[in-house]
Amino acid sequence: MDERIRKELSVIVGEGVRFDCPMDAETTLRAGGKAAALCVVPGVPELRKLLACLREEKIPSMVIGKGSNLLVRDEGFQGVMIRLGGDLARIERSIQDRTILFAGGGVALAHLLGFCQREGAGGLEFLAGIPGTVGGALAMNAGAWGKDMASVVEQIELISGDGQVTRIERSQLEFSYRNLSIPPGRVILKAGLRVREESRENIAATVAAYLKEKKAKQPLEYPSAGSVFKNPRNDFAGRLIESAGMKGARVGGAMISEKHANFIVNTGGATAADIMRLASLAREKVREQTGIDLELEIIVVGR
Ligand SMILES: Cc1cc2nc3c(=O)[nH]c(=O)nc-3n(C[C@H](O)[C@H](O)[C@H](O)COP(=O)(O)OP(=O)(O)OC[C@H]3O[C@@H](n4cnc5c(N)ncnc54)[C@H](O)[C@@H]3O)c2cc1C
């Protein structure tokens, strides 16, 4: 990225920009290459300027949350990663309608759950232990325990590359399993989420029970990106990978978890190539044995 563009980005986001940013530190897999820049934007005006600049200069970009479903290839991402902060990471409860929470796309799910607990706002407990943001959870239609974001969202606000903000109501949103279909380049700014009155004690107890169960079943002691593959219809990717004898298989520092076969964990020093190679091996084995072609759930970016 040349000096002129670096200067321009610095003017737009000030100290929120980092150049040649190692993405291993920004993703939960703790692996992968650098992004040409990572910009943390504090609000819509800055985001609008940034998107205009990137469009004008034809620089690729991608919005990220906590990078908890993301693998950046070792060769890096020759563009700008955008993260939502400041005003875009705030939560408020609607005054007119107490059953709606407005959460910015950059709000961490853990923070959202803390807010819900303090407010006595139930219904989002299924997000316990998902280490993402509201924007990432919506984009991935994240879910657990039979619920997903599609079941709680009322509306979202999006900004397009040309800076136009639109609101989309629940009935117009096209969710599917671990996906929300939005036009490329759109950024989720904010969402209205449906909650219900619930006692703080009940919320705390449900969250604690979910976290306990996750801790027992998932290899949380290692860096990972959660489930690597989507579950095929009527089956579980983890069960198929385990049946293919791949539990404990390794490539470099990457290992298929002994605890949960749909998790690839970084046991230390794994490269993105190690992780991709291991995922390919698991996929090949499952295809050989069952004819089922597993589809990646994690998002892979970069050259
Ligand atoms: C230990 C562990 C447990 C997990 N458990 C679960 C689980 O139970 N259920 C589940 O569904 N997932 C789970 N995950 C996966 C992951 O946490 C979720 O997919 C999460 O919602 C991703 O959010 P993120 O903010 O980290 O998104 P990122 O990984 O940063 O990005 C994921 C995708 O979302 C897009 N995106 C992010 N923010 C925005 C935005 N504002 N606007 C538009 N697009 C955006 C990105 O461009 C990218 O395509 C788990 C992961 C880990 C590491």
The ligand as an SDF file (V2000), in Angstrom:
LIG
                    3D

 53 58  0  0  0  0  0  0  0  0999 V2000
  -14.6800  -21.4850   20.6080 C   0  0  0  0  0  0  0  0  0  0  0  0
  -15.6760  -21.0930   19.5430 C   0  0  0  0  0  0  0  0  0  0  0  0
  -17.0050  -21.4690   19.6630 C   0  0  0  0  0  0  0  0  0  0  0  0
  -17.9350  -21.1370   18.6770 C   0  0  0  0  0  0  0  0  0  0  0  0
  -19.2260  -21.5220   18.8280 N   0  0  0  0  0  0  0  0  0  0  0  0
  -20.1390  -21.2130   17.8780 C   0  0  0  0  0  0  0  0  0  0  0  0
  -21.5050  -21.6110   18.0190 C   0  0  0  0  0  0  0  0  0  0  0  0
  -21.9060  -22.2220   19.0090 O   0  0  0  0  0  0  0  0  0  0  0  0
  -22.3760  -21.2800   17.0140 N   0  0  0  0  0  0  0  0  0  0  0  0
  -21.9830  -20.5850   15.9080 C   0  0  0  0  0  0  0  0  0  0  0  0
  -22.8080  -20.3160   15.0420 O   0  0  0  0  0  0  0  0  0  0  0  0
  -20.6830  -20.1940   15.7560 N   0  0  0  0  0  0  0  0  0  0  0  0
  -19.7710  -20.4800   16.7010 C   0  0  0  0  0  0  0  0  0  0  0  0
  -18.4580  -20.0760   16.5420 N   0  0  0  0  0  0  0  0  0  0  0  0
  -18.0400  -19.3590   15.3100 C   0  0  0  0  0  0  0  0  0  0  0  0
  -18.0410  -17.8160   15.4060 C   0  0  0  0  0  0  0  0  0  0  0  0
  -17.8220  -17.3870   16.7160 O   0  0  0  0  0  0  0  0  0  0  0  0
  -19.3590  -17.2300   14.8940 C   0  0  0  0  0  0  0  0  0  0  0  0
  -19.5480  -17.5150   13.5170 O   0  0  0  0  0  0  0  0  0  0  0  0
  -19.3990  -15.6930   15.0810 C   0  0  0  0  0  0  0  0  0  0  0  0
  -20.6980  -15.2490   14.8560 O   0  0  0  0  0  0  0  0  0  0  0  0
  -18.4380  -14.9350   14.1590 C   0  0  0  0  0  0  0  0  0  0  0  0
  -18.4540  -13.5870   14.5930 O   0  0  0  0  0  0  0  0  0  0  0  0
  -17.2070  -12.6170   14.3840 P   0  0  0  0  0  0  0  0  0  0  0  0
  -17.6310  -11.2740   14.8420 O   0  0  0  0  0  0  0  0  0  0  0  0
  -15.9980  -13.1790   15.0200 O   0  0  0  0  0  0  0  0  0  0  0  0
  -17.0770  -12.6360   12.7970 O   0  0  0  0  0  0  0  0  0  0  0  0
  -15.7350  -12.7850   11.9380 P   0  0  0  0  0  0  0  0  0  0  0  0
  -15.1860  -14.1550   12.1340 O   0  0  0  0  0  0  0  0  0  0  0  0
  -14.8450  -11.6480   12.1690 O   0  0  0  0  0  0  0  0  0  0  0  0
  -16.3550  -12.7030   10.4800 O   0  0  0  0  0  0  0  0  0  0  0  0
  -17.1840  -13.7370    9.9980 C   0  0  0  0  0  0  0  0  0  0  0  0
  -17.9490  -13.2450    8.7730 C   0  0  0  0  0  0  0  0  0  0  0  0
  -18.8610  -12.2300    9.1650 O   0  0  0  0  0  0  0  0  0  0  0  0
  -18.6780  -11.0740    8.3650 C   0  0  0  0  0  0  0  0  0  0  0  0
  -18.9600   -9.8940    9.1890 N   0  0  0  0  0  0  0  0  0  0  0  0
  -18.4520   -9.6060   10.4070 C   0  0  0  0  0  0  0  0  0  0  0  0
  -18.9480   -8.4350   10.8490 N   0  0  0  0  0  0  0  0  0  0  0  0
  -19.7800   -7.9750    9.8910 C   0  0  0  0  0  0  0  0  0  0  0  0
  -20.5730   -6.8040    9.7430 C   0  0  0  0  0  0  0  0  0  0  0  0
  -20.6460   -5.8410   10.6930 N   0  0  0  0  0  0  0  0  0  0  0  0
  -21.2820   -6.6470    8.5990 N   0  0  0  0  0  0  0  0  0  0  0  0
  -21.2530   -7.5810    7.6250 C   0  0  0  0  0  0  0  0  0  0  0  0
  -20.5190   -8.7130    7.7070 N   0  0  0  0  0  0  0  0  0  0  0  0
  -19.7900   -8.9080    8.8300 C   0  0  0  0  0  0  0  0  0  0  0  0
  -17.2280  -11.1260    7.9260 C   0  0  0  0  0  0  0  0  0  0  0  0
  -17.0240  -10.3670    6.7430 O   0  0  0  0  0  0  0  0  0  0  0  0
  -17.0570  -12.6250    7.7020 C   0  0  0  0  0  0  0  0  0  0  0  0
  -17.5550  -12.9870    6.4400 O   0  0  0  0  0  0  0  0  0  0  0  0
  -17.5140  -20.3880   17.5270 C   0  0  0  0  0  0  0  0  0  0  0  0
  -16.1700  -20.0050   17.4130 C   0  0  0  0  0  0  0  0  0  0  0  0
  -15.2590  -20.3460   18.4080 C   0  0  0  0  0  0  0  0  0  0  0  0
  -13.8320  -19.8960   18.2610 C   0  0  0  0  0  0  0  0  0  0  0  0
  1  2  1  0
  2  3  1  0
  2 52  2  0
  3  4  2  0
  4  5  1  0
  4 50  1  0
  5  6  2  0
  6  7  1  0
  6 13  1  0
  7  8  2  0
  7  9  1  0
  9 10  1  0
 10 11  2  0
 10 12  1  0
 12 13  2  0
 13 14  1  0
 14 15  1  0
 14 50  1  0
 15 16  1  0
 16 17  1  0
 16 18  1  0
 18 19  1  0
 18 20  1  0
 20 21  1  0
 20 22  1  0
 22 23  1  0
 23 24  1  0
 24 25  2  0
 24 26  1  0
 24 27  1  0
 27 28  1  0
 28 29  2  0
 28 30  1  0
 28 31  1  0
 31 32  1  0
 32 33  1  0
 33 34  1  0
 33 48  1  0
 34 35  1  0
 35 36  1  0
 35 46  1  0
 36 37  1  0
 36 45  1  0
 37 38  2  0
 38 39  1  0
 39 40  1  0
 39 45  2  0
 40 41  1  0
 40 42  2  0
 42 43  1  0
 43 44  2  0
 44 45  1  0
 46 47  1  0
 46 48  1  0
 48 49  1  0
 50 51  2  0
 51 52  1  0
 52 53  1  0
M  END
$$$$
